[in-house]
Amino acid sequence: MHENYIPKTEQELENWMKRNCFNFNNYSINGNLINEGFGIDKVKGLFIWFYTERGQKSELKSFHTEQEVIKYAYEQIKTDKWAKTHCIGFTSNKSKAEKLCSILNNMKIQYIEDIIPYYGIQYPVYRIFVLGCDIKKTQFLRKEYWTEK
């Protein structure tokens, strides 16, 4: 598919996301379940772009055709940098996180890293995310660098 391709159906949007290695963690596309995030529903003949959090679903925008909602969703998803992230490192061990970053640098893999107070402010967790289809080259690292406390 060429770069200017815009999906027209929910199935095409799902296929585009899979082909380009987007994650579905925060996007309910074509019926997949999520705990929190955005998605598409059909209600009383309208196509709804919604946000859900803590079991509460909010309608953000409605459309008369599937093609309209898909174009809107596509634009939202393709500009969301987190939609292409895949977490392969999750550790409270700073040196382990640094080692993973070093490995990714040597592999010439682009990544995003952050620190969150997952176990409390005194116990930060280092997270490392790879982007898009680089997950296919790095998935094996997750086994060693995804650790719980």
N, C-alpha and C positions, 0 to 999 in steps of 0.2 A: 504494500500500500504506500502511496506517495505521502509526502509530508503534509500536504494540504487536505488530506483525507479527513472528513468529519463523519463520524458514525450517524446513522439515521434511526436505528432501532436500539432498544435496550440490549438485545443480543449482540449487536455489532459493537456497542460500547463496552460490554463485558469482554468480548473478544479482543478489542483494541487494548483494553487495560491489561489483559493477560499477555498479549504479544509484546507489550512494552514494559512488562514486569512491574506494574503498579501493584500496591497491596490493597486488599479489600477490607482491612481492619476497621476503617472508619467510613466506608462507603457501601451502602446497600444497593447494589446494582443487580437487576434481574432476580431479585428475591433473596439474596444471601442475607443472613442475620448478622446484626452488629449490636454491640452494647451501647455505643455512642458514636455519633457522626451523622453524615448526610445520606440521603437516599431518594429513590423514586417510588412513588405509589400511584395507583390509579383509583380515584374515588369519585363516584357518581359521574363518570364520563370525563372527568378532568385528570390531567397528569400533574401530580404534586411533587415538588422538590421540598423535602423536609429535613429537619434536624431532630435527632433524638438524643436524649441524655437522661439517665436515671429513670428509664421507663416512660418518660414524657416526650411525646412526639409533637413538634411544632411545624405547622405549614409555613414555609418561607415564601413560596411563589407557586402559582398555578398556571397551567398551560392547557390550550385546547387540543394540541396534537402531540403525539409521541415525538415527532421530529423536533418540535420546539423545545421540549423538556430535555431531550438528548443533547441538542446543541448547547443548551445552557449548562447541563451537567458536565459535558465534555470540556467546556471552557473553564469551569470551576476546578475540575480534577487536574487538567493539564497544567494549571498555574499553581497548584498546591504542592510546594516542595516536599511536604511530609507524605504525600500520596505515593511517592516513588521510593520511600525509605524502607529499609529492612534492617531491623536490629539484629546484629550478630554478636555484639559484646554487651554484657550486662554483669558488672562485677563491682564489688566494694574494694577490690585490690587495685590500687592506683598503678603499681608497676605492671600488673597483668594487662591493664587497659593500655598503658604506654607500649607494651610489647605488641599488642594487637595492632595498634596504629602504625608501628614500625613495619610490621609484616605487610599491612595494606599499602604503605608508602613504597615498599620494595616491589610490590605487585603492580604499582602504578594505578591503584584503585582509589577513586575519590570517595571520601567519607565525611560524615558529620559526627562530631562527638559533643556530648554534654554531660553535665553532672546534676543529679537530682537528689533531694533529701529523702530517698525512698524508705530508709529505715530510721529516719529522724535526722535532724540537723547535724548531729555529731557523726553520723554514719552515711556519708554520701555514696551514691552509686554512680559509676562511670558507664555511660552508654555510648556505643559506637554503632552507627548506621551506615550501610552501603546503599548506593542509589541504583534504582532501576535493575537492569539485567545483570549488573555486577554481582547480584545475589547468587547467580548460577556459578560464578567462579569462586565464591567465598563461603558458601553455605557450610562447607566442611569445618570452617573455623568456629562456627557457633557452638559446636559440641564442647570445645575446650574453653571458650571465652564467655559463655553464658552460664554464670554460676549464681546460685542463691547464697545468702550469708551463711 
